[in-house]
Amino acid sequence: MSFSFCSLSSGSSGNCQYIETKGAKVLVDAGFTGKRIIELLKNIDVEPKDIDAILVTHEHIDHAKGVGILSRKFNIPVYANEKTWIAMEPIIKEVKSENIKIIKANKNFEINDILIHPFNISHDAIDPVGYLFFNGMKKISILTDTGCVNEGIKTKIKGSHLFFIEANHDIEMLKNGGYPVHLKKRILGNKGHLSNDDCLSILSEVLFGQNEHVLLAHLSKENNLPQLAYKTIYNGLKEIGFDVEKDINIQLTNRDNHTEIFNI
């Protein structure tokens, strides 16, 4: 049993991730117009009508914008917790009752051959979650849009074969940049976003150096640089003893396009 994973796009302008197994094809978030997500899927030769489910992390528009139109157009079930459903209703509009799937944090559910575990994260949304995906012995973790990560989350994501993890900003770039003070405080706060340094700290505790894929996600256009995020993680892991060239595959996600398809 195995997974295929592709980040269709990741950033403040929109987020959408694609996961496939032998028995299921799912999206995590749909933060673009329906038209754009259809284009992104077709770019990797996936037909939108074949999507089995959309999982929503939280109600912010860059994660939920296209959820409703995709569900209505292709009759796709949508999975989110109760508070998120209420909060995103003005964004996604009406969804067929049979396609409203309510989940609870820390309670497993299944979509065909994928076992899914949602878990609480810390962001300025009503009830945001990250996700773990299991297929046989393989495991994927999705962790973005959180201002802090506790020991419980680290324990949950440890042992993943692919980490989709936020490296939103460089702290000094953010502090010295043009954002207003209140926005800087929001991003740096416990309900904001993970910095490059935060990402490194988490990875240093959860990686084994056993050929894991690490996808750096949700990079800020204004307060980060792709090469800076990559260098921070690469050099930091190397300094603590990981053979980064051999044992860990670090990749950047894109704001406007898909990554390669990772098979694990």
C-alpha positions as CSV (number, residue, x, y, z in Angstrom):
1,M,0.0,0.0,0.0
2,S,1.2,3.5,-0.8
3,F,0.4,7.2,-1.4
4,S,0.9,9.7,-4.1
5,F,1.0,13.3,-2.9
6,C,1.1,16.6,-4.8
7,S,0.9,20.1,-3.6
8,L,-1.3,21.8,-6.2
9,S,-0.5,25.2,-4.6
10,S,0.4,26.5,-1.2
11,G,0.4,30.1,0.1
12,S,-1.8,33.0,1.2
13,S,-3.4,33.3,-2.2
14,G,-4.7,29.7,-2.0
15,N,-4.1,26.2,-0.8
16,C,-5.0,22.8,-2.2
17,Q,-3.3,19.5,-1.7
18,Y,-3.9,16.2,-3.6
19,I,-3.6,12.7,-2.1
20,E,-4.1,9.5,-4.0
21,T,-4.1,5.8,-3.1
22,K,-5.2,2.8,-4.9
23,G,-8.7,3.3,-3.6
24,A,-9.2,7.0,-3.1
25,K,-8.5,10.5,-4.4
26,V,-8.9,13.4,-2.0
27,L,-8.2,17.1,-1.7
28,V,-7.1,18.8,1.4
29,D,-8.5,22.4,1.2
30,A,-9.7,24.1,-1.9
31,G,-8.7,27.7,-1.6
32,F,-9.0,28.8,-5.2
33,T,-11.9,29.3,-7.6
34,G,-13.4,26.0,-8.8
35,K,-12.1,26.9,-12.3
36,R,-8.5,27.2,-11.0
37,I,-8.6,24.0,-9.0
38,I,-9.9,22.1,-12.1
39,E,-7.0,23.5,-14.0
40,L,-4.5,22.5,-11.4
41,L,-5.9,19.0,-11.2
42,K,-5.8,18.6,-15.0
43,N,-2.2,19.7,-14.9
44,I,-1.4,16.4,-13.1
45,D,-3.9,14.4,-15.2
46,V,-6.6,14.1,-12.5
47,E,-10.2,14.5,-13.5
48,P,-12.2,16.5,-10.9
49,K,-15.1,14.1,-11.2
50,D,-12.9,11.4,-9.7
51,I,-12.3,13.2,-6.4
52,D,-13.8,11.2,-3.6
53,A,-13.7,13.9,-0.9
54,I,-12.5,17.4,0.1
55,L,-11.1,17.8,3.6
56,V,-11.1,21.3,5.1
57,T,-8.5,22.4,7.7
58,H,-10.2,25.7,8.5
59,E,-12.6,28.3,7.1
60,H,-10.2,31.0,5.9
61,I,-10.9,31.9,2.3
62,D,-7.4,30.8,1.1
63,H,-8.4,27.3,2.2
64,A,-12.2,27.2,1.5
65,K,-12.9,29.4,-1.5
66,G,-13.6,26.6,-4.0
67,V,-15.1,24.0,-1.7
68,G,-18.7,24.7,-2.4
69,I,-18.5,25.0,-6.2
70,L,-16.5,21.8,-6.5
71,S,-18.9,19.9,-4.2
72,R,-21.9,21.1,-6.2
73,K,-20.4,20.6,-9.6
74,F,-19.0,17.1,-9.0
75,N,-21.1,15.9,-6.1
76,I,-18.1,15.6,-3.8
77,P,-18.5,15.0,0.0
78,V,-16.9,17.7,2.2
79,Y,-15.3,16.8,5.6
80,A,-14.9,19.4,8.3
81,N,-15.7,19.8,11.9
82,E,-19.0,21.3,13.1
83,K,-17.6,24.8,14.0
84,T,-15.7,25.0,10.7
85,W,-18.9,24.1,8.8
86,I,-20.8,26.9,10.4
87,A,-17.9,29.5,9.9
88,M,-17.3,28.6,6.2
89,E,-21.0,28.5,5.2
90,P,-21.0,32.2,4.0
91,I,-18.0,31.4,1.8
92,I,-19.0,28.0,0.3
93,K,-22.8,28.5,0.2
94,E,-25.1,25.6,0.0
95,V,-23.9,22.0,-0.1
96,K,-26.1,18.9,-0.5
97,S,-27.0,17.5,2.9
98,E,-25.6,14.1,1.9
99,N,-22.2,15.7,1.2
100,I,-21.9,17.4,4.6
101,K,-19.6,15.2,6.6
102,I,-18.9,16.3,10.1
103,I,-15.7,15.1,11.7
104,K,-14.2,15.6,15.2
105,A,-10.6,16.2,16.2
106,N,-8.8,13.2,17.5
107,K,-11.4,10.8,16.1
108,N,-10.4,8.7,13.2
109,F,-12.5,8.3,10.1
110,E,-12.0,6.5,6.8
111,I,-12.4,7.3,3.1
112,N,-12.1,4.1,1.2
113,D,-8.6,2.7,1.9
114,I,-7.3,5.9,3.8
115,L,-7.5,6.2,7.5
116,I,-7.5,9.8,8.6
117,H,-6.8,11.4,11.9
118,P,-7.7,15.1,12.4
119,F,-6.0,17.0,15.2
120,N,-6.3,20.4,16.8
121,I,-3.8,23.1,15.8
122,S,-3.4,26.8,17.0
123,H,-4.6,29.4,14.5
124,D,-7.0,32.4,14.5
125,A,-9.7,30.3,13.0
126,I,-12.8,28.9,14.7
127,D,-11.6,25.3,15.2
128,P,-8.6,24.6,12.9
129,V,-7.1,21.1,12.4
130,G,-4.2,19.3,10.8
131,Y,-4.4,15.9,9.3
132,L,-2.6,12.5,9.4
133,F,-3.2,10.0,6.6
134,F,-2.5,6.3,6.9
135,N,-2.5,3.7,4.1
136,G,-1.0,0.4,5.3
137,M,2.3,1.2,6.8
138,K,2.6,4.6,5.1
139,K,1.9,7.9,6.8
140,I,1.5,11.6,5.7
141,S,1.2,14.6,8.0
142,I,-0.2,18.0,7.0
143,L,0.6,20.8,9.4
144,T,0.2,24.4,8.3
145,D,-1.5,27.6,9.6
146,T,-0.6,27.2,13.2
147,G,1.3,29.5,15.5
148,C,2.7,26.9,17.8
149,V,3.1,23.1,18.0
150,N,2.9,21.3,21.3
151,E,4.4,18.0,22.3
152,G,1.2,16.1,21.5
153,I,1.3,17.3,17.8
154,K,5.0,16.4,17.5
155,T,4.2,12.9,18.8
156,K,1.4,12.5,16.3
157,I,3.4,13.6,13.2
158,K,6.5,11.7,14.2
159,G,7.2,8.7,11.9
160,S,5.6,10.3,8.8
161,H,7.0,9.3,5.5
162,L,6.0,12.7,4.1
163,F,5.7,16.0,6.1
164,F,3.8,18.8,4.5
165,I,4.8,21.5,7.0
166,E,4.6,25.3,7.3
167,A,7.7,27.5,6.9
168,N,5.8,30.7,6.5
169,H,8.2,33.5,7.3
170,D,11.7,34.5,8.3
171,I,11.4,36.3,11.6
172,E,13.8,39.1,10.8
173,M,12.2,39.8,7.4
174,L,8.8,40.0,9.0
175,K,9.9,42.3,11.9
176,N,11.7,44.6,9.5
177,G,9.2,44.4,6.7
178,G,6.3,46.7,5.8
179,Y,3.4,44.9,7.5
180,P,1.5,47.0,10.1
181,V,2.4,46.2,13.7
182,H,-0.9,44.4,14.4
183,L,-0.4,42.0,11.5
184,K,3.2,41.3,12.5
185,K,2.0,40.4,16.0
186,R,-0.7,38.2,14.6
187,I,1.7,36.2,12.5
188,L,4.3,35.9,15.3
189,G,1.7,35.0,17.9
190,N,0.6,31.6,19.1
191,K,-2.4,31.7,16.7
192,G,-0.4,32.8,13.7
193,H,2.1,31.0,11.5
194,L,5.2,28.9,11.9
195,S,8.5,30.6,11.0
196,N,11.4,28.9,9.2
197,D,13.1,28.5,12.6
198,D,9.9,27.0,14.1
199,C,9.8,24.5,11.2
200,L,13.4,23.5,11.8
201,S,12.9,23.0,15.5
202,I,9.9,20.7,14.9
203,L,11.6,18.7,12.2
204,S,14.7,18.2,14.4
205,E,12.5,16.4,16.8
206,V,10.3,14.3,14.5
207,L,12.6,13.2,11.7
208,F,14.5,9.9,11.8
209,G,16.6,10.5,8.6
210,Q,15.0,7.5,6.9
211,N,14.3,9.0,3.4
212,E,11.4,11.1,4.6
213,H,10.0,13.7,2.2
214,V,9.8,17.2,3.7
215,L,7.7,19.8,1.8
216,L,8.0,23.3,3.0
217,A,4.6,24.9,2.7
218,H,2.7,28.2,3.0
219,L,5.8,30.4,2.3
220,S,5.0,34.1,2.6
221,K,5.6,36.2,-0.5
222,E,6.5,39.3,1.5
223,N,8.3,37.9,4.5
224,N,10.2,34.9,3.2
225,L,12.3,33.7,0.3
226,P,12.2,30.2,-1.1
227,Q,16.0,29.8,-1.0
228,L,16.1,31.2,2.6
229,A,13.5,28.8,3.8
230,Y,15.3,25.9,2.1
231,K,18.7,27.0,3.4
232,T,17.4,27.4,7.0
233,I,16.0,23.8,7.1
234,Y,18.8,22.2,5.1
235,N,21.7,23.8,7.1
236,G,19.9,23.4,10.4
237,L,19.3,19.7,9.9
238,K,22.8,19.2,8.7
239,E,24.3,20.9,11.7
240,I,22.5,18.5,14.1
241,G,23.8,15.5,12.3
242,F,21.4,14.5,9.6
243,D,22.8,13.4,6.2
244,V,20.5,15.8,4.3
245,E,21.7,14.8,0.9
246,K,21.1,11.1,1.4
247,D,18.5,10.6,4.1
248,I,16.0,13.5,3.8
249,N,14.3,14.9,0.6
250,I,13.6,18.6,1.3
251,Q,11.4,20.3,-1.3
252,L,9.7,23.7,-1.7
253,T,6.0,24.0,-2.5
254,N,4.8,26.7,-5.0
255,R,2.3,29.5,-4.6
256,D,1.0,29.3,-8.1
257,N,1.7,25.8,-9.4
258,H,1.9,22.2,-8.5
259,T,5.0,20.3,-7.2
260,E,6.1,17.0,-8.6
261,I,4.1,14.0,-7.5
262,F,5.7,12.2,-4.6
263,N,5.2,8.5,-4.3
264,I,5.7,6.9,-1.0
